[in-house]
Amino acid sequence: MRFILDIIAGKILIMNKKLSDITIRLIELKYPPVDINDKDSEDNEDVDVKNSQYNYLLKMPISQLTYDRKIILEKEFEIIDNKIKTLQKTNIETLWIEDLNELEKGWIMHRDNTIKDYENDLKGIVEPKVVKKKVKK
């Protein structure tokens, strides 16, 4: 989000600039370098090591630099920030009990499904398994 805001504010200029100049600017603004091996890039051999440490920003699609994306990121940041603040205010015993309650609910559900499957097997009933798709958050 910070990178997008800096581009919008004109703190980072990208158009018609050398990659090395942009990298120097990112270092000046104290953006954290991330060492990710980008093996699917053909030009990886020619890229300066410092440039590749900022690929997570420099290879961002242009569509990520829009006002719409900025609004979405700000909302996501606010939600996550509120969750963090709530967690920091919650004592460890409460967190532990909440985790145990969730574990118990999951275990009961698993136990009930196992018992149901066992009883159906005894009766010779075969139920089709339903595959649940994971939803991205």
Stockholm file with secondary structure:
# STOCKHOLM 1.0

chainA/1-137         MRFILDIIAGKILIMNKKLSDITIRLIELKYPPVDINDKDSEDNEDVDVKNSQYNYLLKMPISQLTYDRKIILEKEFEIIDNKIKTLQKTNIETLWIEDLNELEKGWIMHRDNTIKDYENDLKGIVEPKVVKKKVKK
#=GR chainA/1-137 SS CHHHHHHHHTSSCCTTCCHHHHHHHHHHTTCCCCCCCCTTCGGGGTSCHHHHTTHHHHTCCGGGGSHHHHHHHHHHHHHHHHHHHHHHHSCHHHHHHHHHHHHHHHHHHHHHHHHHHHHHHHHTCCCCCCCCCCCCC
#=GC SS_cons         CHHHHHHHHTSSCCTTCCHHHHHHHHHHTTCCCCCCCCTTCGGGGTSCHHHHTTHHHHTCCGGGGSHHHHHHHHHHHHHHHHHHHHHHHSCHHHHHHHHHHHHHHHHHHHHHHHHHHHHHHHHTCCCCCCCCCCCCC
//
